[in-house]
Each structure stands twice: as structure tokens, then as C-alpha cells.
Amino acid sequence: MRECKAQGGRVTLVTKEKMLNEDWPRDVLDEVFALPNDASVELFLDLVAHIAKTNKPNRIVALEEFDVVVAALAREHLCMGGMSSSTAKMFRDKYAMAVRARDGGVTVPEFVPAINNEEIADYMKRVPPPWVLKPRSDVSAIGIRKLEHADEAWAAIEELNQREALRERASYHVLARFIPGEVFHVDSLVHEGRVAFAGVNKYGRPPLQVAHGGGAYISRTIPHPSAEKRKLLEINRRLIKAMRMETGATHAEFIKSNADGDFYFLEIAARVGGAYIADVLEAASGINLWREWAKMEMSEVGAKPKLKPRKDHAGIVLSLAKQEVPDTSTYTDEEIVYRVKKKHHAGLIVGAKTHERVSELLSDYARRFENDFIAVLPPLERPE
């Protein structure tokens, strides 16, 4: 928002009432609108049309996952350019994105939508367990179940089909092969269909393990002159081409199988990664994904981004905290570049010249967080 303002734009924020008092950069906002928490898509579109009566927008940008499709529908409502709702839905639907990635030559764990009983039965005969049953449109590890045998899978599908909310039923889920391994994420800026910048990080533990077992979330940049990084950048390039992304930010996740060493596609989102990933990448590269995305949106057609990233290393340790305002003042290493300021969360971002130093600090902090801060809550079944 600050960068859009600096580029000469008029900045209007549309949010919901529960988010109205968050730490928005109000000094650069020309207008702020808050809709009811249960506002329908139609109400969002009506508000956008109301805003356009006096200040017709040139760009509409979604700031988080659940608004990607709504923003696309608002653009279409005003006949504006940018990502269409059909493309946006590909980035929200784990079944659709798996099909698109597979058709684009990216390796994907075997999957089947939880719709046709014959297809599901054939899938479970062909693909050995365990499997994961996951909502097609939720984020992170929300609602994901790990299943060990066919009877358990059929029982889970039957339970979903008995739910009152139609969008929680089985057809809104996909069954996929569970692959043990290390999980990586590639965060990109895409300009006119080409990757202008990409950072490659590895999670300390797979997000599914953290969501279901608690503990510290860790993400760190991987060594720059590595075969893993070269391979992931190439897969990410093919994936973004397959997804038909034109301009914007993406967050893609891949798992490196313990069994065969191959990288498998997990999911991709048309947004900046959460959990302070943008801050980690900025500490390592000097590139701020939000700021550079704003510049691309505000630039003239054909203007190419001029990005010169550093090749340092950075990482984050983050956890739920027992304390409402955790005190991290006893963590004093000079490599600390940011302290998370969020209620009931403890987090530190570190930056250094070497991967080894970042890994050393994160390992030490994760151990200390166990005693100092960590709280564990049951995993969410649905987003709040």
C-alpha cells in the first residue's frame, strides 16, 4: 500500500469489520471500507461499483488467499484487466491446480477427486496408502486428514457427505498419495508471464506436522549454488507457465520424496506467502515481494522490473506462545533482523552471509522456544 501511494496512486482499502482495527498503514490510505464479516460476494461487488462512481480503479489486488477469486470477480464486474476469475479459481482449487500442473509436465502425487465411487475405489487399489484427504479450497494444513487404509477413507468420505454445509461435503475434497519427505516453497514475482524473481526456502518440518503436532515453525533459504535450488527454480518456471499466471506474486510448495529423491508439486497460491515469508526473503535478498509487486502493478505496459537480489541467507522461527506478549529480549544475537509483534506469537527472523550460521541459530532458537514460549492448540478443521 505504501509503495502504491509512493508511485502516485490513490489507495482504497476494502476489508471486513473484524479486520478493521488491524495495523493498516492509515497514513497512506485515501479511503477505508469495512463490510460485515459474513458479507456476500455480491455485497463486495456492489461496494466496488459504489467506489467506482467517483474513483474508478485501475488495479484491484487481493491481499490474502480467500480474496483472490473475489478480487478477480470485481475486476470482471468493472471489465478491468488482470487475472480472470477462471484463472483465479485454478489457484484456489487443489484438484484443478493438480490437473493443470500434471498436464504442464510437473510431477504430482497421484490424486483423485472424492466424487465418483468407482474412481475412488480404483484409485485406492492402484495407489498404496497412506493418503491425505484435503479440502480443495482451504489453506495451509486446515482440514487435512491422513488416512491409513481404505475403510478409514470411505468412513471419512461418508462423514463429509453427511454434513449440513454443502461446501464441506466430499466433492469439495481431493484424495492424494501421502509422500514422506522435506517440504520446500518457492516464492515468485511474475511479470507478463515470466518469473522476474524467485526465492527458494525449506521448512524445518512439513507444515502438516506442525499443524497437527505443534512446535516451532521454521523456514530458511537453501544454499544458493545447489542442485536442489536449480531444480526447484526450473520446476517452478514450468508450473507458473502451466498455471497461466501473467503478473503478480506466487507461493508454491513442493515435497522432496524420501523414497526416490524426486520433487513433487503440492500446491500454489496467487499471493505473497504468509508466516512472514516475505520478510525472510527480504532479509536474504533485499527484495521485498509486496513492494516489487506494487511497482509491477503500477508500471507501464512493457516496462521490465529491475531486480538485483543479494545472495545472503535468512530464516524464521515462529510459534504460538503461552504469553499474550512474549518477551524475546533474551535473544540477543546480532543476526536478528526482525522480532514478530503479534499477540500470542513468538518469532524471530535472522539473516547472515552463510546458510550454516542461519541453520545454527534457528536450531538453537527452536530448542529454546520449547521452554520459553510454545503453546499447542488443536489443528483447525475449517478456517476462521
Contacts in CASP RR format, 6 or more apart in sequence:
PFRMAT RR
TARGET T0000
AUTHOR 0000-0000-0000
METHOD contacts of the structure
MODEL  1
MRECKAQGGRVTLVTKEKMLNEDWPRDVLDEVFALPNDASVELFLDLVAH
IAKTNKPNRIVALEEFDVVVAALAREHLCMGGMSSSTAKMFRDKYAMAVR
ARDGGVTVPEFVPAINNEEIADYMKRVPPPWVLKPRSDVSAIGIRKLEHA
DEAWAAIEELNQREALRERASYHVLARFIPGEVFHVDSLVHEGRVAFAGV
NKYGRPPLQVAHGGGAYISRTIPHPSAEKRKLLEINRRLIKAMRMETGAT
HAEFIKSNADGDFYFLEIAARVGGAYIADVLEAASGINLWREWAKMEMSE
VGAKPKLKPRKDHAGIVLSLAKQEVPDTSTYTDEEIVYRVKKKHHAGLIV
GAKTHERVSELLSDYARRFENDFIAVLPPLERPE
1 11 0 8 1.000
1 13 0 8 1.000
1 24 0 8 1.000
1 25 0 8 1.000
1 28 0 8 1.000
1 29 0 8 1.000
1 294 0 8 1.000
2 25 0 8 1.000
2 28 0 8 1.000
2 291 0 8 1.000
3 290 0 8 1.000
3 291 0 8 1.000
3 294 0 8 1.000
3 295 0 8 1.000
3 298 0 8 1.000
4 11 0 8 1.000
4 28 0 8 1.000
4 294 0 8 1.000
4 297 0 8 1.000
4 298 0 8 1.000
5 11 0 8 1.000
5 28 0 8 1.000
7 294 0 8 1.000
7 295 0 8 1.000
7 298 0 8 1.000
8 298 0 8 1.000
9 298 0 8 1.000
10 30 0 8 1.000
10 55 0 8 1.000
11 28 0 8 1.000
11 29 0 8 1.000
11 30 0 8 1.000
12 29 0 8 1.000
12 30 0 8 1.000
12 31 0 8 1.000
12 32 0 8 1.000
12 33 0 8 1.000
12 51 0 8 1.000
12 55 0 8 1.000
12 57 0 8 1.000
13 24 0 8 1.000
13 29 0 8 1.000
13 31 0 8 1.000
13 32 0 8 1.000
13 33 0 8 1.000
14 33 0 8 1.000
14 35 0 8 1.000
14 44 0 8 1.000
14 47 0 8 1.000
14 48 0 8 1.000
14 51 0 8 1.000
15 22 0 8 1.000
15 24 0 8 1.000
15 32 0 8 1.000
15 33 0 8 1.000
15 34 0 8 1.000
15 35 0 8 1.000
16 34 0 8 1.000
16 35 0 8 1.000
16 36 0 8 1.000
16 37 0 8 1.000
16 39 0 8 1.000
17 34 0 8 1.000
17 35 0 8 1.000
17 36 0 8 1.000
17 37 0 8 1.000
18 37 0 8 1.000
19 34 0 8 1.000
20 32 0 8 1.000
20 34 0 8 1.000
24 32 0 8 1.000
26 32 0 8 1.000
31 51 0 8 1.000
31 55 0 8 1.000
33 47 0 8 1.000
33 51 0 8 1.000
35 43 0 8 1.000
35 44 0 8 1.000
35 47 0 8 1.000
36 43 0 8 1.000
41 70 0 8 1.000
41 73 0 8 1.000
44 70 0 8 1.000
44 73 0 8 1.000
44 74 0 8 1.000
45 73 0 8 1.000
45 74 0 8 1.000
45 77 0 8 1.000
48 57 0 8 1.000
48 60 0 8 1.000
48 74 0 8 1.000
48 77 0 8 1.000
48 78 0 8 1.000
49 77 0 8 1.000
49 78 0 8 1.000
51 57 0 8 1.000
52 78 0 8 1.000
56 78 0 8 1.000
57 78 0 8 1.000
57 80 0 8 1.000
58 80 0 8 1.000
59 80 0 8 1.000
59 297 0 8 1.000
59 298 0 8 1.000
60 71 0 8 1.000
60 74 0 8 1.000
60 75 0 8 1.000
60 78 0 8 1.000
60 80 0 8 1.000
61 71 0 8 1.000
61 293 0 8 1.000
61 297 0 8 1.000
62 68 0 8 1.000
62 70 0 8 1.000
62 71 0 8 1.000
62 72 0 8 1.000
62 270 0 8 1.000
62 271 0 8 1.000
63 271 0 8 1.000
64 271 0 8 1.000
65 92 0 8 1.000
65 139 0 8 1.000
65 269 0 8 1.000
65 271 0 8 1.000
66 139 0 8 1.000
66 383 0 8 1.000
68 83 0 8 1.000
68 88 0 8 1.000
68 91 0 8 1.000
68 92 0 8 1.000
68 269 0 8 1.000
68 270 0 8 1.000
68 271 0 8 1.000
69 85 0 8 1.000
69 88 0 8 1.000
69 89 0 8 1.000
69 92 0 8 1.000
71 83 0 8 1.000
71 88 0 8 1.000
72 82 0 8 1.000
72 83 0 8 1.000
72 84 0 8 1.000
72 85 0 8 1.000
72 87 0 8 1.000
72 88 0 8 1.000
73 85 0 8 1.000
75 81 0 8 1.000
75 82 0 8 1.000
75 83 0 8 1.000
75 84 0 8 1.000
76 84 0 8 1.000
76 85 0 8 1.000
82 246 0 8 1.000
82 247 0 8 1.000
83 245 0 8 1.000
83 246 0 8 1.000
83 270 0 8 1.000
87 243 0 8 1.000
87 244 0 8 1.000
87 245 0 8 1.000
88 270 0 8 1.000
89 96 0 8 1.000
90 96 0 8 1.000
90 97 0 8 1.000
90 100 0 8 1.000
90 243 0 8 1.000
90 244 0 8 1.000
91 97 0 8 1.000
91 243 0 8 1.000
91 250 0 8 1.000
91 268 0 8 1.000
91 269 0 8 1.000
91 270 0 8 1.000
92 137 0 8 1.000
92 269 0 8 1.000
93 136 0 8 1.000
93 137 0 8 1.000
94 134 0 8 1.000
94 135 0 8 1.000
94 136 0 8 1.000
94 137 0 8 1.000
94 174 0 8 1.000
94 267 0 8 1.000
95 111 0 8 1.000
95 113 0 8 1.000
95 136 0 8 1.000
95 174 0 8 1.000
96 136 0 8 1.000
97 243 0 8 1.000
97 267 0 8 1.000
97 268 0 8 1.000
98 108 0 8 1.000
98 111 0 8 1.000
98 174 0 8 1.000
98 176 0 8 1.000
98 265 0 8 1.000
100 242 0 8 1.000
100 243 0 8 1.000
101 108 0 8 1.000
101 239 0 8 1.000
101 242 0 8 1.000
101 243 0 8 1.000
101 265 0 8 1.000
101 268 0 8 1.000
102 108 0 8 1.000
103 242 0 8 1.000
104 238 0 8 1.000
104 239 0 8 1.000
104 241 0 8 1.000
104 242 0 8 1.000
105 238 0 8 1.000
105 242 0 8 1.000
106 235 0 8 1.000
106 238 0 8 1.000
106 239 0 8 1.000
106 242 0 8 1.000
106 265 0 8 1.000
107 235 0 8 1.000
107 262 0 8 1.000
107 263 0 8 1.000
107 264 0 8 1.000
107 265 0 8 1.000
108 264 0 8 1.000
108 265 0 8 1.000
109 176 0 8 1.000
109 177 0 8 1.000
109 178 0 8 1.000
109 179 0 8 1.000
109 255 0 8 1.000
109 264 0 8 1.000
109 265 0 8 1.000
109 266 0 8 1.000
110 123 0 8 1.000
110 126 0 8 1.000
110 127 0 8 1.000
110 176 0 8 1.000
110 177 0 8 1.000
111 174 0 8 1.000
111 175 0 8 1.000
111 176 0 8 1.000
111 177 0 8 1.000
112 119 0 8 1.000
112 120 0 8 1.000
112 123 0 8 1.000
112 174 0 8 1.000
112 175 0 8 1.000
112 176 0 8 1.000
113 119 0 8 1.000
113 136 0 8 1.000
113 171 0 8 1.000
113 173 0 8 1.000
113 174 0 8 1.000
113 175 0 8 1.000
114 120 0 8 1.000
114 133 0 8 1.000
114 157 0 8 1.000
114 160 0 8 1.000
114 170 0 8 1.000
114 171 0 8 1.000
114 173 0 8 1.000
114 174 0 8 1.000
114 175 0 8 1.000
115 170 0 8 1.000
115 171 0 8 1.000
120 153 0 8 1.000
120 157 0 8 1.000
120 175 0 8 1.000
123 175 0 8 1.000
124 131 0 8 1.000
124 150 0 8 1.000
124 153 0 8 1.000
124 175 0 8 1.000
127 177 0 8 1.000
129 147 0 8 1.000
129 148 0 8 1.000
129 149 0 8 1.000
129 150 0 8 1.000
129 153 0 8 1.000
129 178 0 8 1.000
130 146 0 8 1.000
130 147 0 8 1.000
130 148 0 8 1.000
130 178 0 8 1.000
131 146 0 8 1.000
131 147 0 8 1.000
131 153 0 8 1.000
131 175 0 8 1.000
131 176 0 8 1.000
131 177 0 8 1.000
131 178 0 8 1.000
132 144 0 8 1.000
132 145 0 8 1.000
132 146 0 8 1.000
132 147 0 8 1.000
132 175 0 8 1.000
132 176 0 8 1.000
132 177 0 8 1.000
132 178 0 8 1.000
132 208 0 8 1.000
133 144 0 8 1.000
133 145 0 8 1.000
133 147 0 8 1.000
133 153 0 8 1.000
133 156 0 8 1.000
133 157 0 8 1.000
133 173 0 8 1.000
133 174 0 8 1.000
133 175 0 8 1.000
134 143 0 8 1.000
134 144 0 8 1.000
134 145 0 8 1.000
134 173 0 8 1.000
134 174 0 8 1.000
134 176 0 8 1.000
135 142 0 8 1.000
135 143 0 8 1.000
135 144 0 8 1.000
135 172 0 8 1.000
135 173 0 8 1.000
136 172 0 8 1.000
136 173 0 8 1.000
136 174 0 8 1.000
137 172 0 8 1.000
138 382 0 8 1.000
138 383 0 8 1.000
139 269 0 8 1.000
139 383 0 8 1.000
140 207 0 8 1.000
140 211 0 8 1.000
141 207 0 8 1.000
141 208 0 8 1.000
141 210 0 8 1.000
141 211 0 8 1.000
141 212 0 8 1.000
141 379 0 8 1.000
142 211 0 8 1.000
142 379 0 8 1.000
142 380 0 8 1.000
142 381 0 8 1.000
142 382 0 8 1.000
142 383 0 8 1.000
143 379 0 8 1.000
143 380 0 8 1.000
143 381 0 8 1.000
143 382 0 8 1.000
144 208 0 8 1.000
144 211 0 8 1.000
145 156 0 8 1.000
146 178 0 8 1.000
146 208 0 8 1.000
147 153 0 8 1.000
147 156 0 8 1.000
147 175 0 8 1.000
153 175 0 8 1.000
157 170 0 8 1.000
157 173 0 8 1.000
160 168 0 8 1.000
160 169 0 8 1.000
160 170 0 8 1.000
160 173 0 8 1.000
161 169 0 8 1.000
161 170 0 8 1.000
163 169 0 8 1.000
168 382 0 8 1.000
179 255 0 8 1.000
179 257 0 8 1.000
179 258 0 8 1.000
179 259 0 8 1.000
179 264 0 8 1.000
180 257 0 8 1.000
180 258 0 8 1.000
180 259 0 8 1.000
181 206 0 8 1.000
181 255 0 8 1.000
181 256 0 8 1.000
181 257 0 8 1.000
181 258 0 8 1.000
182 202 0 8 1.000
182 203 0 8 1.000
182 204 0 8 1.000
182 206 0 8 1.000
182 255 0 8 1.000
182 256 0 8 1.000
182 258 0 8 1.000
183 202 0 8 1.000
183 203 0 8 1.000
183 206 0 8 1.000
183 207 0 8 1.000
183 253 0 8 1.000
183 254 0 8 1.000
183 255 0 8 1.000
183 256 0 8 1.000
183 266 0 8 1.000
184 200 0 8 1.000
184 201 0 8 1.000
184 202 0 8 1.000
184 203 0 8 1.000
184 222 0 8 1.000
184 228 0 8 1.000
184 232 0 8 1.000
184 253 0 8 1.000
184 254 0 8 1.000
184 255 0 8 1.000
184 256 0 8 1.000
184 263 0 8 1.000
185 200 0 8 1.000
185 201 0 8 1.000
185 202 0 8 1.000
185 203 0 8 1.000
185 219 0 8 1.000
185 251 0 8 1.000
185 252 0 8 1.000
185 253 0 8 1.000
185 254 0 8 1.000
185 273 0 8 1.000
185 277 0 8 1.000
186 198 0 8 1.000
186 199 0 8 1.000
186 200 0 8 1.000
186 201 0 8 1.000
186 232 0 8 1.000
186 233 0 8 1.000
186 236 0 8 1.000
186 250 0 8 1.000
186 251 0 8 1.000
186 252 0 8 1.000
186 254 0 8 1.000
187 198 0 8 1.000
187 199 0 8 1.000
187 201 0 8 1.000
187 249 0 8 1.000
187 250 0 8 1.000
187 251 0 8 1.000
187 252 0 8 1.000
187 272 0 8 1.000
187 273 0 8 1.000
187 277 0 8 1.000
187 278 0 8 1.000
187 281 0 8 1.000
187 289 0 8 1.000
188 195 0 8 1.000
188 196 0 8 1.000
188 197 0 8 1.000
188 198 0 8 1.000
188 199 0 8 1.000
188 236 0 8 1.000
188 240 0 8 1.000
188 249 0 8 1.000
188 250 0 8 1.000
188 252 0 8 1.000
189 195 0 8 1.000
189 196 0 8 1.000
189 197 0 8 1.000
189 198 0 8 1.000
189 248 0 8 1.000
189 249 0 8 1.000
189 287 0 8 1.000
189 289 0 8 1.000
189 292 0 8 1.000
189 293 0 8 1.000
189 296 0 8 1.000
189 305 0 8 1.000
189 307 0 8 1.000
190 196 0 8 1.000
190 240 0 8 1.000
190 245 0 8 1.000
190 246 0 8 1.000
190 247 0 8 1.000
190 248 0 8 1.000
190 249 0 8 1.000
190 250 0 8 1.000
191 247 0 8 1.000
191 248 0 8 1.000
191 296 0 8 1.000
191 304 0 8 1.000
191 305 0 8 1.000
192 246 0 8 1.000
192 247 0 8 1.000
192 302 0 8 1.000
193 240 0 8 1.000
193 241 0 8 1.000
193 245 0 8 1.000
193 246 0 8 1.000
193 247 0 8 1.000
195 233 0 8 1.000
195 236 0 8 1.000
195 237 0 8 1.000
195 240 0 8 1.000
196 292 0 8 1.000
196 296 0 8 1.000
196 304 0 8 1.000
196 305 0 8 1.000
196 307 0 8 1.000
197 285 0 8 1.000
197 287 0 8 1.000
197 289 0 8 1.000
197 292 0 8 1.000
197 305 0 8 1.000
197 307 0 8 1.000
197 309 0 8 1.000
198 233 0 8 1.000
198 236 0 8 1.000
199 221 0 8 1.000
199 281 0 8 1.000
199 284 0 8 1.000
199 285 0 8 1.000
200 221 0 8 1.000
200 222 0 8 1.000
200 228 0 8 1.000
200 229 0 8 1.000
200 232 0 8 1.000
200 233 0 8 1.000
201 219 0 8 1.000
201 220 0 8 1.000
201 221 0 8 1.000
201 222 0 8 1.000
201 277 0 8 1.000
201 280 0 8 1.000
201 281 0 8 1.000
201 315 0 8 1.000
202 219 0 8 1.000
202 220 0 8 1.000
202 222 0 8 1.000
203 217 0 8 1.000
203 218 0 8 1.000
203 219 0 8 1.000
204 217 0 8 1.000
204 218 0 8 1.000
204 219 0 8 1.000
204 220 0 8 1.000
204 362 0 8 1.000
205 217 0 8 1.000
205 218 0 8 1.000
206 255 0 8 1.000
207 217 0 8 1.000
210 216 0 8 1.000
210 217 0 8 1.000
211 379 0 8 1.000
211 380 0 8 1.000
212 379 0 8 1.000
213 376 0 8 1.000
213 379 0 8 1.000
214 319 0 8 1.000
214 320 0 8 1.000
214 374 0 8 1.000
214 376 0 8 1.000
215 319 0 8 1.000
215 366 0 8 1.000
215 369 0 8 1.000
215 370 0 8 1.000
215 374 0 8 1.000
215 376 0 8 1.000
216 317 0 8 1.000
216 318 0 8 1.000
216 319 0 8 1.000
216 365 0 8 1.000
216 366 0 8 1.000
216 369 0 8 1.000
216 370 0 8 1.000
216 374 0 8 1.000
217 275 0 8 1.000
217 316 0 8 1.000
217 317 0 8 1.000
217 318 0 8 1.000
217 319 0 8 1.000
218 315 0 8 1.000
218 316 0 8 1.000
218 317 0 8 1.000
218 318 0 8 1.000
218 362 0 8 1.000
218 366 0 8 1.000
219 275 0 8 1.000
219 277 0 8 1.000
219 280 0 8 1.000
219 315 0 8 1.000
219 316 0 8 1.000
220 280 0 8 1.000
220 313 0 8 1.000
220 314 0 8 1.000
220 315 0 8 1.000
220 316 0 8 1.000
220 355 0 8 1.000
220 358 0 8 1.000
220 359 0 8 1.000
220 362 0 8 1.000
221 280 0 8 1.000
221 281 0 8 1.000
221 284 0 8 1.000
221 313 0 8 1.000
221 314 0 8 1.000
221 315 0 8 1.000
221 355 0 8 1.000
221 358 0 8 1.000
222 228 0 8 1.000
222 229 0 8 1.000
222 355 0 8 1.000
223 229 0 8 1.000
223 313 0 8 1.000
223 355 0 8 1.000
224 311 0 8 1.000
228 256 0 8 1.000
231 263 0 8 1.000
232 254 0 8 1.000
232 263 0 8 1.000
235 254 0 8 1.000
235 263 0 8 1.000
235 265 0 8 1.000
236 252 0 8 1.000
239 252 0 8 1.000
239 265 0 8 1.000
239 268 0 8 1.000
240 250 0 8 1.000
240 252 0 8 1.000
240 268 0 8 1.000
243 250 0 8 1.000
243 268 0 8 1.000
245 270 0 8 1.000
247 296 0 8 1.000
247 297 0 8 1.000
248 270 0 8 1.000
248 293 0 8 1.000
248 296 0 8 1.000
248 297 0 8 1.000
249 270 0 8 1.000
249 271 0 8 1.000
249 272 0 8 1.000
249 273 0 8 1.000
249 289 0 8 1.000
249 290 0 8 1.000
249 293 0 8 1.000
250 268 0 8 1.000
250 269 0 8 1.000
250 270 0 8 1.000
250 271 0 8 1.000
251 268 0 8 1.000
251 269 0 8 1.000
251 271 0 8 1.000
251 272 0 8 1.000
251 273 0 8 1.000
251 274 0 8 1.000
251 277 0 8 1.000
252 265 0 8 1.000
252 267 0 8 1.000
252 268 0 8 1.000
252 269 0 8 1.000
253 265 0 8 1.000
253 266 0 8 1.000
253 267 0 8 1.000
253 268 0 8 1.000
254 263 0 8 1.000
254 264 0 8 1.000
254 265 0 8 1.000
254 266 0 8 1.000
255 263 0 8 1.000
255 264 0 8 1.000
255 266 0 8 1.000
256 262 0 8 1.000
256 263 0 8 1.000
256 264 0 8 1.000
257 263 0 8 1.000
257 264 0 8 1.000
272 278 0 8 1.000
272 289 0 8 1.000
272 290 0 8 1.000
272 293 0 8 1.000
273 289 0 8 1.000
275 316 0 8 1.000
275 318 0 8 1.000
276 316 0 8 1.000
276 318 0 8 1.000
276 338 0 8 1.000
276 340 0 8 1.000
276 347 0 8 1.000
276 349 0 8 1.000
277 316 0 8 1.000
278 288 0 8 1.000
278 289 0 8 1.000
278 290 0 8 1.000
279 316 0 8 1.000
279 338 0 8 1.000
279 349 0 8 1.000
280 314 0 8 1.000
280 315 0 8 1.000
280 316 0 8 1.000
280 349 0 8 1.000
281 287 0 8 1.000
281 289 0 8 1.000
281 314 0 8 1.000
282 288 0 8 1.000
282 289 0 8 1.000
283 312 0 8 1.000
283 314 0 8 1.000
283 315 0 8 1.000
283 337 0 8 1.000
283 338 0 8 1.000
283 349 0 8 1.000
283 350 0 8 1.000
283 351 0 8 1.000
284 310 0 8 1.000
284 311 0 8 1.000
284 312 0 8 1.000
284 313 0 8 1.000
284 314 0 8 1.000
284 315 0 8 1.000
284 351 0 8 1.000
285 309 0 8 1.000
285 310 0 8 1.000
285 311 0 8 1.000
285 312 0 8 1.000
286 309 0 8 1.000
286 310 0 8 1.000
287 307 0 8 1.000
287 309 0 8 1.000
292 305 0 8 1.000
292 307 0 8 1.000
295 305 0 8 1.000
296 305 0 8 1.000
299 305 0 8 1.000
312 351 0 8 1.000
312 352 0 8 1.000
312 353 0 8 1.000
313 351 0 8 1.000
313 352 0 8 1.000
313 353 0 8 1.000
313 354 0 8 1.000
313 355 0 8 1.000
313 357 0 8 1.000
313 358 0 8 1.000
314 337 0 8 1.000
314 349 0 8 1.000
314 350 0 8 1.000
314 351 0 8 1.000
314 352 0 8 1.000
314 358 0 8 1.000
315 349 0 8 1.000
315 350 0 8 1.000
315 351 0 8 1.000
315 358 0 8 1.000
315 362 0 8 1.000
316 347 0 8 1.000
316 348 0 8 1.000
316 349 0 8 1.000
316 350 0 8 1.000
316 362 0 8 1.000
317 347 0 8 1.000
317 348 0 8 1.000
317 362 0 8 1.000
317 365 0 8 1.000
317 366 0 8 1.000
317 369 0 8 1.000
318 340 0 8 1.000
318 345 0 8 1.000
318 346 0 8 1.000
318 347 0 8 1.000
319 345 0 8 1.000
319 346 0 8 1.000
319 347 0 8 1.000
319 369 0 8 1.000
319 373 0 8 1.000
319 374 0 8 1.000
319 375 0 8 1.000
320 344 0 8 1.000
320 345 0 8 1.000
320 373 0 8 1.000
320 374 0 8 1.000
320 375 0 8 1.000
320 376 0 8 1.000
320 377 0 8 1.000
321 344 0 8 1.000
321 345 0 8 1.000
321 346 0 8 1.000
321 373 0 8 1.000
321 374 0 8 1.000
321 375 0 8 1.000
322 344 0 8 1.000
322 373 0 8 1.000
322 374 0 8 1.000
322 375 0 8 1.000
323 344 0 8 1.000
323 346 0 8 1.000
323 373 0 8 1.000
324 343 0 8 1.000
324 344 0 8 1.000
325 343 0 8 1.000
326 344 0 8 1.000
326 345 0 8 1.000
326 346 0 8 1.000
326 347 0 8 1.000
326 372 0 8 1.000
326 373 0 8 1.000
328 339 0 8 1.000
328 346 0 8 1.000
328 347 0 8 1.000
328 348 0 8 1.000
330 372 0 8 1.000
331 348 0 8 1.000
331 365 0 8 1.000
331 368 0 8 1.000
333 350 0 8 1.000
333 361 0 8 1.000
335 350 0 8 1.000
335 351 0 8 1.000
335 352 0 8 1.000
335 357 0 8 1.000
335 358 0 8 1.000
335 361 0 8 1.000
336 348 0 8 1.000
336 349 0 8 1.000
336 350 0 8 1.000
337 349 0 8 1.000
337 350 0 8 1.000
337 351 0 8 1.000
338 348 0 8 1.000
338 349 0 8 1.000
339 347 0 8 1.000
339 348 0 8 1.000
339 349 0 8 1.000
340 346 0 8 1.000
340 347 0 8 1.000
340 348 0 8 1.000
340 349 0 8 1.000
344 375 0 8 1.000
346 369 0 8 1.000
346 372 0 8 1.000
346 373 0 8 1.000
346 374 0 8 1.000
348 365 0 8 1.000
350 358 0 8 1.000
350 361 0 8 1.000
350 362 0 8 1.000
350 365 0 8 1.000
351 358 0 8 1.000
352 358 0 8 1.000
352 361 0 8 1.000
END
